[in-house]
Amino acid sequence: MAKSKELTNSVKNLIIEQWKAGKSYRKISKTVCIPFSTISSFIQRYKKSGTVENRIRSGAPRKISLRSLK
């Protein structure tokens, strides 16, 4: 399965503005050219968290310290 692209903050803000203006998910998906399901899941996540920022992801700890990078 291919990895998906993240939505940019400007696109996220545009989606939220249109949603708050009363546009339907279908109309938003057509104007932004993003699938309906993506719009739907993004707005549901926005309702739950109240922000457009991405959640912190877990991951493997760094192998090299920031000090050694300098």
CHARMM-style PDB file with segment names, atoms N, HN, CA, C and O in Angstrom:
ATOM      1  N   MET     1       0.833  -1.172   0.000  1.00  0.00      PROA
ATOM      2  CA  MET     1       0.000   0.000   0.000  1.00  0.00      PROA
ATOM      3  C   MET     1       0.887   1.248   0.000  1.00  0.00      PROA
ATOM      4  O   MET     1       1.839   1.334   0.775  1.00  0.00      PROA
ATOM      5  N   ALA     2       0.578   2.200  -0.858  1.00  0.00      PROA
ATOM      6  HN  ALA     2      -0.196   2.130  -1.487  1.00  0.00      PROA
ATOM      7  CA  ALA     2       1.371   3.416  -0.981  1.00  0.00      PROA
ATOM      8  C   ALA     2       1.094   4.355   0.187  1.00  0.00      PROA
ATOM      9  O   ALA     2      -0.015   4.409   0.718  1.00  0.00      PROA
ATOM     10  N   LYS     3       2.131   5.093   0.571  1.00  0.00      PROA
ATOM     11  HN  LYS     3       3.032   5.049   0.139  1.00  0.00      PROA
ATOM     12  CA  LYS     3       1.940   6.084   1.626  1.00  0.00      PROA
ATOM     13  C   LYS     3       1.167   7.264   1.056  1.00  0.00      PROA
ATOM     14  O   LYS     3       1.294   7.588  -0.124  1.00  0.00      PROA
ATOM     15  N   SER     4       0.378   7.893   1.886  1.00  0.00      PROA
ATOM     16  HN  SER     4       0.275   7.630   2.845  1.00  0.00      PROA
ATOM     17  CA  SER     4      -0.423   9.022   1.419  1.00  0.00      PROA
ATOM     18  C   SER     4       0.253  10.338   1.787  1.00  0.00      PROA
ATOM     19  O   SER     4       1.060  10.400   2.714  1.00  0.00      PROA
ATOM     20  N   LYS     5      -0.091  11.388   1.046  1.00  0.00      PROA
ATOM     21  HN  LYS     5      -0.746  11.338   0.293  1.00  0.00      PROA
ATOM     22  CA  LYS     5       0.443  12.708   1.322  1.00  0.00      PROA
ATOM     23  C   LYS     5      -0.362  13.355   2.436  1.00  0.00      PROA
ATOM     24  O   LYS     5      -1.570  13.144   2.545  1.00  0.00      PROA
ATOM     25  N   GLU     6       0.302  14.130   3.248  1.00  0.00      PROA
ATOM     26  HN  GLU     6       1.283  14.302   3.160  1.00  0.00      PROA
ATOM     27  CA  GLU     6      -0.390  14.888   4.283  1.00  0.00      PROA
ATOM     28  C   GLU     6      -0.996  16.132   3.659  1.00  0.00      PROA
ATOM     29  O   GLU     6      -0.450  16.684   2.703  1.00  0.00      PROA
ATOM     30  N   LEU     7      -2.106  16.566   4.192  1.00  0.00      PROA
ATOM     31  HN  LEU     7      -2.549  16.117   4.968  1.00  0.00      PROA
ATOM     32  CA  LEU     7      -2.703  17.817   3.745  1.00  0.00      PROA
ATOM     33  C   LEU     7      -1.891  18.974   4.325  1.00  0.00      PROA
ATOM     34  O   LEU     7      -1.465  18.921   5.478  1.00  0.00      PROA
ATOM     35  N   THR     8      -1.681  20.009   3.529  1.00  0.00      PROA
ATOM     36  HN  THR     8      -2.027  20.052   2.592  1.00  0.00      PROA
ATOM     37  CA  THR     8      -0.966  21.175   4.036  1.00  0.00      PROA
ATOM     38  C   THR     8      -1.884  21.952   4.975  1.00  0.00      PROA
ATOM     39  O   THR     8      -3.106  21.815   4.921  1.00  0.00      PROA
ATOM     40  N   ASN     9      -1.284  22.762   5.826  1.00  0.00      PROA
ATOM     41  HN  ASN     9      -0.291  22.874   5.870  1.00  0.00      PROA
ATOM     42  CA  ASN     9      -2.087  23.540   6.777  1.00  0.00      PROA
ATOM     43  C   ASN     9      -3.002  24.521   6.060  1.00  0.00      PROA
ATOM     44  O   ASN     9      -4.106  24.797   6.530  1.00  0.00      PROA
ATOM     45  N   SER    10      -2.549  25.057   4.912  1.00  0.00      PROA
ATOM     46  HN  SER    10      -1.652  24.833   4.530  1.00  0.00      PROA
ATOM     47  CA  SER    10      -3.405  25.995   4.180  1.00  0.00      PROA
ATOM     48  C   SER    10      -4.645  25.290   3.639  1.00  0.00      PROA
ATOM     49  O   SER    10      -5.736  25.858   3.664  1.00  0.00      PROA
ATOM     50  N   VAL    11      -4.491  24.054   3.147  1.00  0.00      PROA
ATOM     51  HN  VAL    11      -3.604  23.592   3.126  1.00  0.00      PROA
ATOM     52  CA  VAL    11      -5.633  23.285   2.646  1.00  0.00      PROA
ATOM     53  C   VAL    11      -6.553  22.922   3.807  1.00  0.00      PROA
ATOM     54  O   VAL    11      -7.775  22.991   3.676  1.00  0.00      PROA
ATOM     55  N   LYS    12      -5.976  22.537   4.934  1.00  0.00      PROA
ATOM     56  HN  LYS    12      -4.983  22.481   5.040  1.00  0.00      PROA
ATOM     57  CA  LYS    12      -6.782  22.197   6.108  1.00  0.00      PROA
ATOM     58  C   LYS    12      -7.617  23.391   6.560  1.00  0.00      PROA
ATOM     59  O   LYS    12      -8.801  23.257   6.869  1.00  0.00      PROA
ATOM     60  N   ASN    13      -6.976  24.568   6.592  1.00  0.00      PROA
ATOM     61  HN  ASN    13      -6.014  24.677   6.341  1.00  0.00      PROA
ATOM     62  CA  ASN    13      -7.699  25.772   7.007  1.00  0.00      PROA
ATOM     63  C   ASN    13      -8.803  26.122   6.017  1.00  0.00      PROA
ATOM     64  O   ASN    13      -9.878  26.568   6.418  1.00  0.00      PROA
ATOM     65  N   LEU    14      -8.545  25.924   4.723  1.00  0.00      PROA
ATOM     66  HN  LEU    14      -7.672  25.561   4.397  1.00  0.00      PROA
ATOM     67  CA  LEU    14      -9.559  26.175   3.701  1.00  0.00      PROA
ATOM     68  C   LEU    14     -10.759  25.250   3.888  1.00  0.00      PROA
ATOM     69  O   LEU    14     -11.907  25.681   3.777  1.00  0.00      PROA
ATOM     70  N   ILE    15     -10.489  23.980   4.172  1.00  0.00      PROA
ATOM     71  HN  ILE    15      -9.556  23.630   4.262  1.00  0.00      PROA
ATOM     72  CA  ILE    15     -11.562  23.008   4.406  1.00  0.00      PROA
ATOM     73  C   ILE    15     -12.409  23.435   5.601  1.00  0.00      PROA
ATOM     74  O   ILE    15     -13.638  23.418   5.533  1.00  0.00      PROA
ATOM     75  N   ILE    16     -11.757  23.816   6.689  1.00  0.00      PROA
ATOM     76  HN  ILE    16     -10.758  23.830   6.744  1.00  0.00      PROA
ATOM     77  CA  ILE    16     -12.473  24.214   7.902  1.00  0.00      PROA
ATOM     78  C   ILE    16     -13.290  25.486   7.666  1.00  0.00      PROA
ATOM     79  O   ILE    16     -14.427  25.590   8.127  1.00  0.00      PROA
ATOM     80  N   GLU    17     -12.710  26.459   6.944  1.00  0.00      PROA
ATOM     81  HN  GLU    17     -11.787  26.375   6.569  1.00  0.00      PROA
ATOM     82  CA  GLU    17     -13.446  27.694   6.649  1.00  0.00      PROA
ATOM     83  C   GLU    17     -14.714  27.399   5.859  1.00  0.00      PROA
ATOM     84  O   GLU    17     -15.784  27.923   6.168  1.00  0.00      PROA
ATOM     85  N   GLN    18     -14.587  26.551   4.834  1.00  0.00      PROA
ATOM     86  HN  GLN    18     -13.717  26.125   4.583  1.00  0.00      PROA
ATOM     87  CA  GLN    18     -15.749  26.222   4.012  1.00  0.00      PROA
ATOM     88  C   GLN    18     -16.782  25.437   4.813  1.00  0.00      PROA
ATOM     89  O   GLN    18     -17.985  25.639   4.647  1.00  0.00      PROA
ATOM     90  N   TRP    19     -16.320  24.553   5.672  1.00  0.00      PROA
ATOM     91  HN  TRP    19     -15.343  24.390   5.807  1.00  0.00      PROA
ATOM     92  CA  TRP    19     -17.238  23.763   6.504  1.00  0.00      PROA
ATOM     93  C   TRP    19     -18.000  24.670   7.474  1.00  0.00      PROA
ATOM     94  O   TRP    19     -19.206  24.513   7.667  1.00  0.00      PROA
ATOM     95  N   LYS    20     -17.279  25.627   8.085  1.00  0.00      PROA
ATOM     96  HN  LYS    20     -16.299  25.754   7.928  1.00  0.00      PROA
ATOM     97  CA  LYS    20     -17.925  26.556   9.017  1.00  0.00      PROA
ATOM     98  C   LYS    20     -18.898  27.483   8.291  1.00  0.00      PROA
ATOM     99  O   LYS    20     -19.860  27.970   8.884  1.00  0.00      PROA
ATOM    100  N   ALA    21     -18.638  27.725   6.992  1.00  0.00      PROA
ATOM    101  HN  ALA    21     -17.856  27.330   6.510  1.00  0.00      PROA
ATOM    102  CA  ALA    21     -19.531  28.565   6.191  1.00  0.00      PROA
ATOM    103  C   ALA    21     -20.795  27.818   5.789  1.00  0.00      PROA
ATOM    104  O   ALA    21     -21.714  28.411   5.223  1.00  0.00      PROA
ATOM    105  N   GLY    22     -20.846  26.515   6.079  1.00  0.00      PROA
ATOM    106  HN  GLY    22     -20.099  26.034   6.538  1.00  0.00      PROA
ATOM    107  CA  GLY    22     -22.058  25.751   5.831  1.00  0.00      PROA
ATOM    108  C   GLY    22     -22.049  24.913   4.567  1.00  0.00      PROA
ATOM    109  O   GLY    22     -23.079  24.357   4.187  1.00  0.00      PROA
ATOM    110  N   LYS    23     -20.891  24.813   3.903  1.00  0.00      PROA
ATOM    111  HN  LYS    23     -20.054  25.265   4.212  1.00  0.00      PROA
ATOM    112  CA  LYS    23     -20.833  23.992   2.692  1.00  0.00      PROA
ATOM    113  C   LYS    23     -20.845  22.513   3.059  1.00  0.00      PROA
ATOM    114  O   LYS    23     -20.381  22.121   4.129  1.00  0.00      PROA
ATOM    115  N   SER    24     -21.378  21.709   2.162  1.00  0.00      PROA
ATOM    116  HN  SER    24     -21.755  22.027   1.293  1.00  0.00      PROA
ATOM    117  CA  SER    24     -21.437  20.264   2.405  1.00  0.00      PROA
ATOM    118  C   SER    24     -20.072  19.632   2.143  1.00  0.00      PROA
ATOM    119  O   SER    24     -19.219  20.219   1.478  1.00  0.00      PROA
ATOM    120  N   TYR    25     -19.881  18.426   2.677  1.00  0.00      PROA
ATOM    121  HN  TYR    25     -20.574  17.948   3.217  1.00  0.00      PROA
ATOM    122  CA  TYR    25     -18.630  17.704   2.461  1.00  0.00      PROA
ATOM    123  C   TYR    25     -18.391  17.475   0.975  1.00  0.00      PROA
ATOM    124  O   TYR    25     -17.254  17.567   0.511  1.00  0.00      PROA
ATOM    125  N   ARG    26     -19.444  17.180   0.226  1.00  0.00      PROA
ATOM    126  HN  ARG    26     -20.368  17.106   0.603  1.00  0.00      PROA
ATOM    127  CA  ARG    26     -19.318  16.931  -1.218  1.00  0.00      PROA
ATOM    128  C   ARG    26     -18.847  18.174  -1.962  1.00  0.00      PROA
ATOM    129  O   ARG    26     -17.967  18.091  -2.819  1.00  0.00      PROA
ATOM    130  N   LYS    27     -19.432  19.331  -1.635  1.00  0.00      PROA
ATOM    131  HN  LYS    27     -20.146  19.398  -0.938  1.00  0.00      PROA
ATOM    132  CA  LYS    27     -19.026  20.570  -2.305  1.00  0.00      PROA
ATOM    133  C   LYS    27     -17.587  20.932  -1.958  1.00  0.00      PROA
ATOM    134  O   LYS    27     -16.830  21.392  -2.813  1.00  0.00      PROA
ATOM    135  N   ILE    28     -17.221  20.722  -0.709  1.00  0.00      PROA
ATOM    136  HN  ILE    28     -17.836  20.348  -0.015  1.00  0.00      PROA
ATOM    137  CA  ILE    28     -15.842  21.001  -0.296  1.00  0.00      PROA
ATOM    138  C   ILE    28     -14.889  20.086  -1.051  1.00  0.00      PROA
ATOM    139  O   ILE    28     -13.852  20.540  -1.535  1.00  0.00      PROA
ATOM    140  N   SER    29     -15.225  18.803  -1.159  1.00  0.00      PROA
ATOM    141  HN  SER    29     -16.068  18.434  -0.765  1.00  0.00      PROA
ATOM    142  CA  SER    29     -14.334  17.853  -1.830  1.00  0.00      PROA
ATOM    143  C   SER    29     -14.172  18.198  -3.305  1.00  0.00      PROA
ATOM    144  O   SER    29     -13.101  17.981  -3.871  1.00  0.00      PROA
ATOM    145  N   LYS    30     -15.210  18.728  -3.935  1.00  0.00      PROA
ATOM    146  HN  LYS    30     -16.080  18.904  -3.476  1.00  0.00      PROA
ATOM    147  CA  LYS    30     -15.103  19.109  -5.348  1.00  0.00      PROA
ATOM    148  C   LYS    30     -14.269  20.370  -5.530  1.00  0.00      PROA
ATOM    149  O   LYS    30     -13.488  20.459  -6.478  1.00  0.00      PROA
ATOM    150  N   THR    31     -14.419  21.344  -4.641  1.00  0.00      PROA
ATOM    151  HN  THR    31     -15.053  21.272  -3.871  1.00  0.00      PROA
ATOM    152  CA  THR    31     -13.660  22.587  -4.799  1.00  0.00      PROA
ATOM    153  C   THR    31     -12.182  22.400  -4.471  1.00  0.00      PROA
ATOM    154  O   THR    31     -11.327  23.038  -5.087  1.00  0.00      PROA
ATOM    155  N   VAL    32     -11.874  21.542  -3.517  1.00  0.00      PROA
ATOM    156  HN  VAL    32     -12.568  21.024  -3.017  1.00  0.00      PROA
ATOM    157  CA  VAL    32     -10.485  21.340  -3.101  1.00  0.00      PROA
ATOM    158  C   VAL    32      -9.831  20.181  -3.863  1.00  0.00      PROA
ATOM    159  O   VAL    32      -8.614  20.007  -3.798  1.00  0.00      PROA
ATOM    160  N   CYS    33     -10.629  19.394  -4.581  1.00  0.00      PROA
ATOM    161  HN  CYS    33     -11.617  19.535  -4.634  1.00  0.00      PROA
ATOM    162  CA  CYS    33     -10.148  18.219  -5.337  1.00  0.00      PROA
ATOM    163  C   CYS    33      -9.502  17.179  -4.424  1.00  0.00      PROA
ATOM    164  O   CYS    33      -8.436  16.641  -4.723  1.00  0.00      PROA
ATOM    165  N   ILE    34     -10.164  16.916  -3.319  1.00  0.00      PROA
ATOM    166  HN  ILE    34     -11.030  17.354  -3.076  1.00  0.00      PROA
ATOM    167  CA  ILE    34      -9.731  15.897  -2.362  1.00  0.00      PROA
ATOM    168  C   ILE    34     -10.921  14.969  -2.158  1.00  0.00      PROA
ATOM    169  O   ILE    34     -12.058  15.438  -2.112  1.00  0.00      PROA
ATOM    170  N   PRO    35     -10.688  13.662  -2.035  1.00  0.00      PROA
ATOM    171  CA  PRO    35     -11.809  12.725  -1.889  1.00  0.00      PROA
ATOM    172  C   PRO    35     -12.730  13.059  -0.711  1.00  0.00      PROA
ATOM    173  O   PRO    35     -12.298  13.584   0.315  1.00  0.00      PROA
ATOM    174  N   PHE    36     -14.003  12.739  -0.895  1.00  0.00      PROA
ATOM    175  HN  PHE    36     -14.354  12.313  -1.728  1.00  0.00      PROA
ATOM    176  CA  PHE    36     -15.035  12.973   0.119  1.00  0.00      PROA
ATOM    177  C   PHE    36     -14.661  12.320   1.444  1.00  0.00      PROA
ATOM    178  O   PHE    36     -14.839  12.917   2.506  1.00  0.00      PROA
ATOM    179  N   SER    37     -14.142  11.094   1.383  1.00  0.00      PROA
ATOM    180  HN  SER    37     -13.997  10.609   0.521  1.00  0.00      PROA
ATOM    181  CA  SER    37     -13.811  10.367   2.615  1.00  0.00      PROA
ATOM    182  C   SER    37     -12.704  11.073   3.401  1.00  0.00      PROA
ATOM    183  O   SER    37     -12.714  11.066   4.632  1.00  0.00      PROA
ATOM    184  N   THR    38     -11.751  11.680   2.689  1.00  0.00      PROA
ATOM    185  HN  THR    38     -11.743  11.685   1.689  1.00  0.00      PROA
ATOM    186  CA  THR    38     -10.676  12.420   3.354  1.00  0.00      PROA
ATOM    187  C   THR    38     -11.241  13.650   4.056  1.00  0.00      PROA
ATOM    188  O   THR    38     -10.888  13.940   5.199  1.00  0.00      PROA
ATOM    189  N   ILE    39     -12.115  14.364   3.369  1.00  0.00      PROA
ATOM    190  HN  ILE    39     -12.402  14.128   2.440  1.00  0.00      PROA
ATOM    191  CA  ILE    39     -12.751  15.550   3.954  1.00  0.00      PROA
ATOM    192  C   ILE    39     -13.537  15.152   5.202  1.00  0.00      PROA
ATOM    193  O   ILE    39     -13.443  15.802   6.243  1.00  0.00      PROA
ATOM    194  N   SER    40     -14.303  14.086   5.082  1.00  0.00      PROA
ATOM    195  HN  SER    40     -14.379  13.558   4.236  1.00  0.00      PROA
ATOM    196  CA  SER    40     -15.134  13.622   6.187  1.00  0.00      PROA
ATOM    197  C   SER    40     -14.289  13.251   7.402  1.00  0.00      PROA
ATOM    198  O   SER    40     -14.575  13.681   8.519  1.00  0.00      PROA
ATOM    199  N   SER    41     -13.251  12.452   7.178  1.00  0.00      PROA
ATOM    200  HN  SER    41     -13.019  12.103   6.270  1.00  0.00      PROA
ATOM    201  CA  SER    41     -12.425  12.019   8.312  1.00  0.00      PROA
ATOM    202  C   SER    41     -11.652  13.184   8.916  1.00  0.00      PROA
ATOM    203  O   SER    41     -11.446  13.230  10.129  1.00  0.00      PROA
ATOM    204  N   PHE    42     -11.219  14.137   8.071  1.00  0.00      PROA
ATOM    205  HN  PHE    42     -11.387  14.100   7.085  1.00  0.00      PROA
ATOM    206  CA  PHE    42     -10.491  15.288   8.595  1.00  0.00      PROA
ATOM    207  C   PHE    42     -11.395  16.155   9.475  1.00  0.00      PROA
ATOM    208  O   PHE    42     -10.982  16.596  10.547  1.00  0.00      PROA
ATOM    209  N   ILE    43     -12.626  16.397   9.022  1.00  0.00      PROA
ATOM    210  HN  ILE    43     -12.962  16.038   8.151  1.00  0.00      PROA
ATOM    211  CA  ILE    43     -13.542  17.233   9.807  1.00  0.00      PROA
ATOM    212  C   ILE    43     -13.931  16.528  11.105  1.00  0.00      PROA
ATOM    213  O   ILE    43     -14.064  17.183  12.138  1.00  0.00      PROA
ATOM    214  N   GLN    44     -14.114  15.218  11.074  1.00  0.00      PROA
ATOM    215  HN  GLN    44     -14.005  14.686  10.234  1.00  0.00      PROA
ATOM    216  CA  GLN    44     -14.412  14.470  12.305  1.00  0.00      PROA
ATOM    217  C   GLN    44     -13.254  14.601  13.300  1.00  0.00      PROA
ATOM    218  O   GLN    44     -13.470  14.780  14.499  1.00  0.00      PROA
ATOM    219  N   ARG    45     -12.019  14.509  12.783  1.00  0.00      PROA
ATOM    220  HN  ARG    45     -11.843  14.364  11.809  1.00  0.00      PROA
ATOM    221  CA  ARG    45     -10.844  14.652  13.645  1.00  0.00      PROA
ATOM    222  C   ARG    45     -10.756  16.074  14.183  1.00  0.00      PROA
ATOM    223  O   ARG    45     -10.378  16.275  15.337  1.00  0.00      PROA
ATOM    224  N   TYR    46     -11.102  17.067  13.360  1.00  0.00      PROA
ATOM    225  HN  TYR    46     -11.409  16.904  12.422  1.00  0.00      PROA
ATOM    226  CA  TYR    46     -11.096  18.464  13.797  1.00  0.00      PROA
ATOM    227  C   TYR    46     -12.125  18.690  14.906  1.00  0.00      PROA
ATOM    228  O   TYR    46     -11.843  19.389  15.880  1.00  0.00      PROA
ATOM    229  N   LYS    47     -13.306  18.108  14.764  1.00  0.00      PROA
ATOM    230  HN  LYS    47     -13.535  17.541  13.973  1.00  0.00      PROA
ATOM    231  CA  LYS    47     -14.346  18.249  15.790  1.00  0.00      PROA
ATOM    232  C   LYS    47     -13.876  17.672  17.118  1.00  0.00      PROA
ATOM    233  O   LYS    47     -14.178  18.213  18.182  1.00  0.00      PROA
ATOM    234  N   LYS    48     -13.139  16.574  17.048  1.00  0.00      PROA
ATOM    235  HN  LYS    48     -12.895  16.134  16.184  1.00  0.00      PROA
ATOM    236  CA  LYS    48     -12.679  15.898  18.266  1.00  0.00      PROA
ATOM    237  C   LYS    48     -11.533  16.656  18.933  1.00  0.00      PROA
ATOM    238  O   LYS    48     -11.527  16.830  20.152  1.00  0.00      PROA
ATOM    239  N   SER    49     -10.559  17.109  18.129  1.00  0.00      PROA
ATOM    240  HN  SER    49     -10.564  16.967  17.139  1.00  0.00      PROA
ATOM    241  CA  SER    49      -9.367  17.732  18.697  1.00  0.00      PROA
ATOM    242  C   SER    49      -9.452  19.252  18.770  1.00  0.00      PROA
ATOM    243  O   SER    49      -8.846  19.863  19.651  1.00  0.00      PROA
ATOM    244  N   GLY    50     -10.199  19.872  17.852  1.00  0.00      PROA
ATOM    245  HN  GLY    50     -10.691  19.376  17.136  1.00  0.00      PROA
ATOM    246  CA  GLY    50     -10.323  21.322  17.854  1.00  0.00      PROA
ATOM    247  C   GLY    50      -9.169  22.050  17.200  1.00  0.00      PROA
ATOM    248  O   GLY    50      -9.092  23.275  17.284  1.00  0.00      PROA
ATOM    249  N   THR    51      -8.267  21.329  16.548  1.00  0.00      PROA
ATOM    250  HN  THR    51      -8.329  20.334  16.479  1.00  0.00      PROA
ATOM    251  CA  THR    51      -7.120  21.944  15.892  1.00  0.00      PROA
ATOM    252  C   THR    51      -6.847  21.262  14.558  1.00  0.00      PROA
ATOM    253  O   THR    51      -7.261  20.124  14.337  1.00  0.00      PROA
ATOM    254  N   VAL    52      -6.139  21.975  13.662  1.00  0.00      PROA
ATOM    255  HN  VAL    52      -5.804  22.899  13.842  1.00  0.00      PROA
ATOM    256  CA  VAL    52      -5.801  21.385  12.367  1.00  0.00      PROA
ATOM    257  C   VAL    52      -4.398  20.772  12.374  1.00  0.00      PROA
ATOM    258  O   VAL    52      -3.985  20.147  11.397  1.00  0.00      PROA
ATOM    259  N   GLU    53      -3.679  20.950  13.467  1.00  0.00      PROA
ATOM    260  HN  GLU    53      -4.015  21.457  14.260  1.00  0.00      PROA
ATOM    261  CA  GLU    53      -2.319  20.413  13.564  1.00  0.00      PROA
ATOM    262  C   GLU    53      -2.339  18.891  13.630  1.00  0.00      PROA
ATOM    263  O   GLU    53      -3.283  18.288  14.141  1.00  0.00      PROA
ATOM    264  N   ASN    54      -1.271  18.277  13.100  1.00  0.00      PROA
ATOM    265  HN  ASN    54      -0.504  18.766  12.685  1.00  0.00      PROA
ATOM    266  CA  ASN    54      -1.147  16.822  13.152  1.00  0.00      PROA
ATOM    267  C   ASN    54      -0.816  16.379  14.571  1.00  0.00      PROA
ATOM    268  O   ASN    54      -0.185  17.108  15.337  1.00  0.00      PROA
ATOM    269  N   ARG    55      -1.250  15.179  14.901  1.00  0.00      PROA
ATOM    270  HN  ARG    55      -1.762  14.587  14.279  1.00  0.00      PROA
ATOM    271  CA  ARG    55      -0.925  14.625  16.214  1.00  0.00      PROA
ATOM    272  C   ARG    55       0.528  14.168  16.218  1.00  0.00      PROA
ATOM    273  O   ARG    55       1.109  13.893  15.168  1.00  0.00      PROA
ATOM    274  N   ILE    56       1.097  14.094  17.393  1.00  0.00      PROA
ATOM    275  HN  ILE    56       0.625  14.318  18.246  1.00  0.00      PROA
ATOM    276  CA  ILE    56       2.471  13.621  17.531  1.00  0.00      PROA
ATOM    277  C   ILE    56       2.494  12.128  17.252  1.00  0.00      PROA
ATOM    278  O   ILE    56       1.665  11.372  17.758  1.00  0.00      PROA
ATOM    279  N   ARG    57       3.460  11.717  16.436  1.00  0.00      PROA
ATOM    280  HN  ARG    57       4.134  12.331  16.025  1.00  0.00      PROA
ATOM    281  CA  ARG    57       3.567  10.305  16.086  1.00  0.00      PROA
ATOM    282  C   ARG    57       4.661   9.657  16.920  1.00  0.00      PROA
ATOM    283  O   ARG    57       5.653  10.286  17.288  1.00  0.00      PROA
ATOM    284  N   SER    58       4.449   8.392  17.200  1.00  0.00      PROA
ATOM    285  HN  SER    58       3.643   7.881  16.901  1.00  0.00      PROA
ATOM    286  CA  SER    58       5.500   7.665  17.899  1.00  0.00      PROA
ATOM    287  C   SER    58       6.512   7.197  16.862  1.00  0.00      PROA
ATOM    288  O   SER    58       6.204   7.138  15.672  1.00  0.00      PROA
ATOM    289  N   GLY    59       7.674   6.875  17.294  1.00  0.00      PROA
ATOM    290  HN  GLY    59       7.924   6.922  18.261  1.00  0.00      PROA
ATOM    291  CA  GLY    59       8.695   6.409  16.368  1.00  0.00      PROA
ATOM    292  C   GLY    59       9.901   5.914  17.135  1.00  0.00      PROA
ATOM    293  O   GLY    59       9.975   6.033  18.358  1.00  0.00      PROA
ATOM    294  N   ALA    60      10.837   5.361  16.402  1.00  0.00      PROA
ATOM    295  HN  ALA    60      10.777   5.264  15.409  1.00  0.00      PROA
ATOM    296  CA  ALA    60      12.058   4.861  17.022  1.00  0.00      PROA
ATOM    297  C   ALA    60      12.874   6.037  17.551  1.00  0.00      PROA
ATOM    298  O   ALA    60      12.882   7.106  16.939  1.00  0.00      PROA
ATOM    299  N   PRO    61      13.557   5.856  18.675  1.00  0.00      PROA
ATOM    300  CA  PRO    61      14.385   6.938  19.198  1.00  0.00      PROA
ATOM    301  C   PRO    61      15.570   7.213  18.269  1.00  0.00      PROA
ATOM    302  O   PRO    61      15.993   6.337  17.516  1.00  0.00      PROA
ATOM    303  N   ARG    62      16.098   8.431  18.329  1.00  0.00      PROA
ATOM    304  HN  ARG    62      15.755   9.143  18.942  1.00  0.00      PROA
ATOM    305  CA  ARG    62      17.235   8.807  17.494  1.00  0.00      PROA
ATOM    306  C   ARG    62      18.451   7.954  17.824  1.00  0.00      PROA
ATOM    307  O   ARG    62      18.708   7.631  18.983  1.00  0.00      PROA
ATOM    308  N   LYS    63      19.189   7.599  16.785  1.00  0.00      PROA
ATOM    309  HN  LYS    63      18.981   7.861  15.843  1.00  0.00      PROA
ATOM    310  CA  LYS    63      20.437   6.863  16.978  1.00  0.00      PROA
ATOM    311  C   LYS    63      21.579   7.834  17.262  1.00  0.00      PROA
ATOM    312  O   LYS    63      22.514   7.516  17.997  1.00  0.00      PROA
ATOM    313  N   ILE    64      21.489   9.030  16.664  1.00  0.00      PROA
ATOM    314  HN  ILE    64      20.729   9.289  16.067  1.00  0.00      PROA
ATOM    315  CA  ILE    64      22.535  10.036  16.826  1.00  0.00      PROA
ATOM    316  C   ILE    64      21.945  11.198  17.615  1.00  0.00      PROA
ATOM    317  O   ILE    64      20.821  11.627  17.355  1.00  0.00      PROA
ATOM    318  N   SER    65      22.703  11.699  18.572  1.00  0.00      PROA
ATOM    319  HN  SER    65      23.617  11.351  18.783  1.00  0.00      PROA
ATOM    320  CA  SER    65      22.201  12.816  19.366  1.00  0.00      PROA
ATOM    321  C   SER    65      22.274  14.105  18.542  1.00  0.00      PROA
ATOM    322  O   SER    65      23.020  14.189  17.566  1.00  0.00      PROA
ATOM    323  N   LEU    66      21.504  15.085  18.942  1.00  0.00      PROA
ATOM    324  HN  LEU    66      20.898  15.017  19.734  1.00  0.00      PROA
ATOM    325  CA  LEU    66      21.516  16.365  18.241  1.00  0.00      PROA
ATOM    326  C   LEU    66      22.882  17.028  18.334  1.00  0.00      PROA
ATOM    327  O   LEU    66      23.304  17.730  17.415  1.00  0.00      PROA
ATOM    328  N   ARG    67      23.566  16.802  19.440  1.00  0.00      PROA
ATOM    329  HN  ARG    67      23.223  16.232  20.187  1.00  0.00      PROA
ATOM    330  CA  ARG    67      24.885  17.397  19.621  1.00  0.00      PROA
ATOM    331  C   ARG    67      25.887  16.835  18.619  1.00  0.00      PROA
ATOM    332  O   ARG    67      26.729  17.577  18.114  1.00  0.00      PROA
ATOM    333  N   SER    68      25.811  15.518  18.316  1.00  0.00      PROA
ATOM    334  HN  SER    68      25.127  14.915  18.726  1.00  0.00      PROA
ATOM    335  CA  SER    68      26.754  14.926  17.359  1.00  0.00      PROA
ATOM    336  C   SER    68      26.474  15.367  15.930  1.00  0.00      PROA
ATOM    337  O   SER    68      27.367  15.328  15.083  1.00  0.00      PROA
ATOM    338  N   LEU    69      25.246  15.785  15.653  1.00  0.00      PROA
ATOM    339  HN  LEU    69      24.521  15.817  16.341  1.00  0.00      PROA
ATOM    340  CA  LEU    69      24.927  16.261  14.308  1.00  0.00      PROA
ATOM    341  C   LEU    69      25.631  17.574  14.004  1.00  0.00      PROA
ATOM    342  O   LEU    69      25.947  17.858  12.849  1.00  0.00      PROA
ATOM    343  N   LYS    70      25.877  18.374  15.035  1.00  0.00      PROA
ATOM    344  HN  LYS    70      25.620  18.143  15.973  1.00  0.00      PROA
ATOM    345  CA  LYS    70      26.550  19.670  14.838  1.00  0.00      PROA
ATOM    346  C   LYS    70      28.003  19.399  14.651  1.00  0.00      PROA
ATOM    347  OT1 LYS    70      28.786  20.331  14.466  1.00  0.00      PROA
TER     348      LYS     70
END
